[in-house]
Structures are given as C-alpha cells and as structure tokens.
C-alpha cells in the first residue's frame, strides 16, 4: 500500500488527461478543470488515473462529486485528488496496524 510521491502522481494525472488529445501537459495544468469536458469526461480521466494507480502501486482513491467538480485549474484537481489518495492510504495503513495488533 505505497502511494506514489506527488510529482510522480502529478505526471501520471497529466499523462492520463492528455492521452488522446493535443494538449501539452504544462498547458493542461493551467486550464480550468471544468473545461476538460462534461462531468462524465472528467470521471473517465479520474478512472484512468485510478486504473494506473491500482496497476502500478496497488492503491486507489474514491471518485466523488467533490473531485469531479473542482472549481479551479487542473492543478487544483491534481492536488485535491492526491490529498484524497493520501487520506485513504493513511486510513488503510492505520487499519492494517490495528488488525495486526488484534491477531
């Protein structure tokens, strides 16, 4: 249950966002998250990030309304998504320690 460092996560997020488009990752980070398509399009981006995280690190985050509707640049969506991932990762590590103590 080891999550990637922020810079690796950021690159992964931007790669998933820009895959199949003409967007440059540096320019994409400055665009509005809401301009990345409809909510269903943003969900697909987040699902793509989650799929890679699961494959490469064995971790994932919850795709929720707050992440789908971040009001701000893509960079804000990246930061909030990483925060979500980090929070879940911490909770899982705490739960694993509690379970280990009970055995």
N, CA, C and O of each residue as an XYZ file, in Angstrom:
412
protein
N       0.832     -1.203      0.000
C       0.000      0.000      0.000
C       0.866      1.252      0.000
O       0.746      2.088      0.896
N       1.699      1.385     -0.950
C       2.561      2.569     -1.042
C       2.095      3.434     -2.201
O       2.029      2.983     -3.345
N       1.779      4.656     -1.897
C       1.331      5.565     -2.941
C       2.539      6.254     -3.573
O       3.607      6.311     -2.963
N       2.379      6.777     -4.785
C       3.495      7.496     -5.416
C       3.707      8.856     -4.745
O       2.810      9.388     -4.091
N       4.888      9.395     -4.918
C       5.157     10.758     -4.460
C       4.354     11.728     -5.329
O       3.919     11.375     -6.425
N       4.163     12.947     -4.832
C       3.299     13.898     -5.527
C       3.727     14.153     -6.967
O       2.884     14.126     -7.863
N       5.002     14.399     -7.213
C       5.437     14.725     -8.578
C       5.178     13.586     -9.555
O       4.828     13.825    -10.711
N       5.348     12.358     -9.099
C       5.057     11.188     -9.939
C       3.549     11.120    -10.202
O       3.111     10.875    -11.326
N       2.768     11.340     -9.143
C       1.313     11.335     -9.286
C       0.857     12.424    -10.259
O      -0.004     12.190    -11.107
N       1.437     13.600    -10.129
C       1.070     14.730    -11.000
C       1.332     14.383    -12.466
O       0.487     14.617    -13.330
N       2.511     13.824    -12.735
C       2.846     13.430    -14.115
C       1.880     12.365    -14.626
O       1.451     12.409    -15.779
N       1.541     11.415    -13.767
C       0.603     10.358    -14.137
C      -0.771     10.953    -14.470
O      -1.389     10.582    -15.468
N      -1.235     11.869    -13.636
C      -2.527     12.513    -13.832
C      -2.541     13.263    -15.167
O      -3.468     13.115    -15.963
N      -1.501     14.068    -15.400
C      -1.438     14.847    -16.644
C      -1.313     13.940    -17.866
O      -1.874     14.242    -18.920
N      -0.592     12.846    -17.738
C      -0.479     11.891    -18.835
C      -1.848     11.307    -19.168
O      -2.212     11.210    -20.340
N      -2.603     10.921    -18.151
C      -3.948     10.376    -18.374
C      -4.872     11.440    -18.972
O      -5.700     11.138    -19.831
N      -4.728     12.663    -18.520
C      -5.546     13.768    -19.024
C      -5.250     14.059    -20.492
O      -6.167     14.281    -21.283
N      -3.983     14.058    -20.850
C      -3.577     14.471    -22.194
C      -3.571     13.335    -23.206
O      -3.487     13.582    -24.409
N      -3.657     12.104    -22.741
C      -3.641     10.955    -23.649
C      -4.803     11.072    -24.629
O      -5.951     11.263    -24.227
N      -4.495     10.955    -25.906
C      -5.526     11.016    -26.936
C      -5.961     12.423    -27.303
O      -6.914     12.600    -28.062
N      -5.273     13.426    -26.772
C      -5.596     14.813    -27.118
C      -4.334     15.502    -27.617
O      -3.243     14.932    -27.601
N      -4.506     16.716    -28.049
C      -3.372     17.530    -28.496
C      -2.828     18.401    -27.368
O      -1.922     19.205    -27.591
N      -3.368     18.251    -26.159
C      -2.960     19.090    -25.038
C      -1.533     18.798    -24.603
O      -1.119     17.641    -24.520
N      -0.798     19.844    -24.330
C       0.531     19.755    -23.738
C       0.339     19.694    -22.220
O      -0.428     20.490    -21.678
N       1.011     18.776    -21.517
C       0.806     18.663    -20.069
C       1.004     19.964    -19.295
O       0.241     20.245    -18.370
N       1.999     20.756    -19.647
C       2.237     22.023    -18.934
C       1.079     22.988    -19.129
O       0.661     23.662    -18.188
N       0.563     23.053    -20.343
C      -0.579     23.936    -20.622
C      -1.850     23.394    -19.990
O      -2.685     24.162    -19.511
N      -2.001     22.074    -19.986
C      -3.213     21.455    -19.427
C      -3.353     21.753    -17.940
O      -4.467     21.947    -17.453
N      -2.254     21.793    -17.222
C      -2.288     22.040    -15.779
C      -2.859     23.409    -15.448
O      -3.397     23.610    -14.359
N      -2.748     24.351    -16.378
C      -3.230     25.716    -16.158
C      -4.687     25.910    -16.581
O      -5.316     26.895    -16.196
N      -5.224     24.981    -17.367
C      -6.610     25.106    -17.824
C      -7.568     24.828    -16.679
O      -7.199     24.201    -15.686
N      -8.798     25.296    -16.822
C      -9.838     25.033    -15.832
C     -10.223     23.557    -15.888
O     -10.368     22.991    -16.972
N     -10.388     22.935    -14.720
C     -10.802     21.548    -14.645
C     -12.176     21.368    -15.308
O     -12.414     20.365    -15.980
N     -13.055     22.319    -15.122
C     -14.397     22.244    -15.716
C     -14.347     22.296    -17.242
O     -15.287     21.861    -17.907
N     -13.257     22.826    -17.800
C     -13.108     22.905    -19.260
C     -12.586     21.604    -19.871
O     -12.370     21.526    -21.080
N     -12.385     20.595    -19.041
C     -11.885     19.311    -19.535
C     -13.034     18.412    -19.994
O     -12.880     17.195    -20.093
N     -14.161     19.011    -20.265
C     -15.321     18.268    -20.758
C     -16.431     18.221    -19.732
O     -16.388     18.896    -18.704
N     -17.418     17.410    -20.035
C     -18.541     17.221    -19.124
C     -18.067     16.417    -17.910
O     -16.948     15.905    -17.888
N     -18.928     16.317    -16.918
C     -18.598     15.566    -15.718
C     -18.229     14.114    -16.055
O     -17.335     13.541    -15.433
N     -18.912     13.528    -17.029
C     -18.603     12.147    -17.445
C     -17.194     12.054    -18.030
O     -16.511     11.048    -17.838
N     -16.752     13.095    -18.741
C     -15.392     13.124    -19.297
C     -14.350     13.206    -18.179
O     -13.325     12.526    -18.219
N     -14.628     14.044    -17.189
C     -13.708     14.172    -16.057
C     -13.673     12.870    -15.245
O     -12.624     12.486    -14.730
N     -14.816     12.199    -15.134
C     -14.860     10.904    -14.451
C     -13.954      9.903    -15.174
O     -13.232      9.144    -14.527
N     -13.988      9.896    -16.505
C     -13.148      8.977    -17.279
C     -11.664      9.250    -17.040
O     -10.858      8.324    -16.961
N     -11.314     10.532    -16.926
C      -9.918     10.894    -16.641
C      -9.518     10.340    -15.278
O      -8.463      9.722    -15.137
N     -10.366     10.565    -14.274
C     -10.066     10.082    -12.931
C     -10.036      8.555    -12.878
O      -9.214      7.976    -12.169
N     -10.915      7.910    -13.614
C     -10.904      6.441    -13.679
C      -9.615      5.934    -14.303
O      -9.080      4.906    -13.887
N      -9.118      6.651    -15.295
C      -7.860      6.278    -15.938
C      -6.695      6.408    -14.954
O      -5.818      5.546    -14.903
N      -6.692      7.485    -14.179
C      -5.656      7.675    -13.158
C      -5.744      6.541    -12.132
O      -4.733      5.945    -11.764
N      -6.960      6.255    -11.681
C      -7.168      5.205    -10.686
C      -6.693      3.849    -11.192
O      -6.087      3.079    -10.448
N      -6.967      3.566    -12.445
C      -6.561      2.288    -13.039
C      -5.039      2.140    -13.018
O      -4.513      1.082    -12.671
N      -4.344      3.208    -13.391
C      -2.868      3.170    -13.366
C      -2.337      3.041    -11.953
O      -1.387      2.298    -11.708
N      -2.951      3.767    -11.012
C      -2.521      3.676     -9.616
C      -2.679      2.253     -9.093
O      -1.792      1.720     -8.425
N      -3.807      1.656     -9.403
C      -4.078      0.290     -8.949
C      -3.057     -0.679     -9.538
O      -2.538     -1.551     -8.841
N      -2.778     -0.516    -10.827
C      -1.835     -1.408    -11.518
C      -0.404     -1.230    -11.017
O       0.291     -2.211    -10.751
N       0.034      0.020    -10.890
C       1.432      0.297    -10.576
C       1.760      0.335     -9.076
O       2.890      0.056     -8.674
N       0.742      0.688     -8.240
C       1.015      0.857     -6.813
C       0.078      0.056     -5.904
O       0.335     -0.069     -4.707
N      -0.997     -0.480     -6.463
C      -1.946     -1.226     -5.644
C      -2.808     -0.353     -4.758
O      -3.370     -0.831     -3.772
N      -2.922      0.933     -5.099
C      -3.747      1.872     -4.331
C      -4.728      2.563     -5.270
O      -4.549      2.570     -6.488
N      -5.770      3.146     -4.676
C      -6.739      3.899     -5.460
C      -7.440      4.903     -4.560
O      -7.279      4.869     -3.340
N      -8.209      5.785     -5.156
C      -8.959      6.793     -4.418
C     -10.422      6.696     -4.820
O     -10.772      6.027     -5.793
N     -11.266      7.371     -4.058
C     -12.695      7.390     -4.332
C     -13.003      8.532     -5.296
O     -12.668      9.686     -5.027
N     -13.629      8.213     -6.402
C     -14.048      9.258     -7.346
C     -15.382      9.777     -6.857
O     -16.400      9.091     -6.952
N     -15.372     10.991     -6.332
C     -16.582     11.564     -5.746
C     -16.945     12.891     -6.414
O     -16.210     13.416     -7.250
N     -18.088     13.405     -6.020
C     -18.595     14.640     -6.624
C     -17.623     15.815     -6.424
O     -17.463     16.656     -7.308
N     -16.987     15.856     -5.261
C     -16.054     16.957     -4.976
C     -14.910     16.974     -5.983
O     -14.521     18.042     -6.455
N     -14.366     15.805     -6.318
C     -13.265     15.746     -7.283
C     -13.747     16.024     -8.702
O     -13.024     16.623     -9.499
N     -14.942     15.599     -9.013
C     -15.481     15.811    -10.359
C     -15.791     17.272    -10.630
O     -15.789     17.709    -11.781
N     -16.056     18.027     -9.577
C     -16.492     19.406     -9.778
C     -15.574     20.434     -9.119
O     -16.041     21.473     -8.652
N     -14.281     20.151     -9.078
C     -13.318     21.122     -8.544
C     -13.461     22.425     -9.322
O     -13.453     22.435    -10.553
N     -13.593     23.528     -8.578
C     -13.724     24.836     -9.200
C     -12.343     25.483     -9.217
O     -11.907     26.079     -8.232
N     -11.673     25.355    -10.346
C     -10.337     25.908    -10.443
C      -9.564     25.212    -11.539
O     -10.129     24.468    -12.341
N      -8.261     25.460    -11.570
C      -7.437     24.860    -12.624
C      -7.241     23.358    -12.416
O      -7.500     22.829    -11.335
N      -6.788     22.695    -13.451
C      -6.478     21.265    -13.393
C      -5.501     21.008    -12.246
O      -5.607     19.994    -11.555
N      -4.565     21.908    -12.047
C      -3.593     21.758    -10.959
C      -4.298     21.578     -9.615
O      -3.849     20.785     -8.788
N      -5.387     22.297     -9.388
C      -6.161     22.133     -8.147
C      -6.795     20.759     -8.072
O      -6.835     20.151     -7.003
N      -7.292     20.262     -9.199
C      -7.879     18.919     -9.235
C      -6.811     17.870     -8.915
O      -7.086     16.889     -8.223
N      -5.600     18.081     -9.419
C      -4.497     17.155     -9.143
C      -4.202     17.138     -7.641
O      -4.084     16.073     -7.036
N      -4.087     18.319     -7.051
C      -3.766     18.429     -5.627
C      -4.861     17.796     -4.771
O      -4.566     17.051     -3.836
N      -6.118     18.089     -5.084
C      -7.218     17.538     -4.293
C      -7.323     16.021     -4.455
O      -7.636     15.312     -3.499
N      -7.062     15.529     -5.655
C      -7.103     14.086     -5.879
C      -5.971     13.407     -5.115
O      -6.177     12.351     -4.517
N      -4.783     13.999     -5.128
C      -3.659     13.438     -4.377
C      -3.968     13.436     -2.880
O      -3.627     12.485     -2.176
N      -4.601     14.482     -2.401
C      -4.994     14.555     -0.987
C      -5.969     13.417     -0.659
O      -5.843     12.765      0.378
N      -6.923     13.190     -1.534
C      -7.883     12.092     -1.353
C      -7.143     10.754     -1.288
O      -7.406      9.937     -0.405
N      -6.231     10.536     -2.213
C      -5.437      9.307     -2.244
C      -4.625      9.155     -0.959
O      -4.584      8.074     -0.371
N      -3.988     10.223     -0.533
C      -3.153     10.185      0.674
C      -3.980      9.875      1.912
O      -3.551      9.101      2.768
N      -5.155     10.470      2.012
C      -6.025     10.239      3.165
C      -6.454      8.778      3.225
O      -6.409      8.158      4.288
N      -6.865      8.234      2.099
C      -7.277      6.834      2.052
C      -6.100      5.929      2.384
O      -6.256      4.946      3.109
N      -4.921      6.256      1.859
C      -3.725      5.455      2.122
C      -3.393      5.439      3.610
O      -3.052      4.392      4.159
N      -3.489      6.576      4.255
C      -3.210      6.659      5.700
C      -4.226      5.827      6.476
O      -3.859      5.089      7.391
N      -5.500      5.945      6.112
C      -6.544      5.178      6.801
C      -6.311      3.676      6.656
O      -6.475      2.929      7.621
N      -5.932      3.228      5.466
C      -5.677      1.804      5.239
C      -4.483      1.320      6.050
O      -4.502      0.207      6.575
N      -3.450      2.142      6.157
C      -2.276      1.755      6.939
C      -2.626      1.659      8.427
O      -2.174      0.742      9.113
N      -3.426      2.601      8.922
C      -3.856      2.564     10.323
C      -4.697      1.320     10.579
O      -4.493      0.620     11.570
N      -5.641      1.049      9.682
C      -6.485     -0.136      9.836
C      -5.659     -1.418      9.829
O      -5.931     -2.334     10.604
N      -4.645     -1.489      8.953
C      -3.795     -2.671      8.893
C      -3.040     -2.859     10.210
O      -2.888     -3.987     10.678
N      -2.567     -1.768     10.809
C      -1.861     -1.856     12.087
C      -2.801     -2.316     13.198
O      -2.417     -3.124     14.043
N      -4.027     -1.805     13.198
C      -4.993     -2.205     14.209
C      -5.321     -3.694     14.078
O      -5.375     -4.415     15.074
N      -5.533     -4.135     12.866
C      -5.837     -5.559     12.628
C      -4.665     -6.440     13.044
O      -4.862     -7.518     13.605
N      -3.440     -5.978     12.768
C      -2.253     -6.763     13.140
C      -2.141     -6.887     14.662
O      -1.723     -7.931     15.162
N      -2.500     -5.865     15.385
C      -2.431     -5.908     16.851
C      -3.487     -6.836     17.435
O      -3.285     -7.433     18.492
N      -4.615     -6.954     16.737
C      -5.711     -7.783     17.248
C      -5.419     -9.273     17.066
O      -6.039    -10.110     17.723
N      -4.487     -9.606     16.189
C      -4.166    -11.031     15.929
C      -3.129    -11.559     16.848
O      -2.758    -12.729     16.754
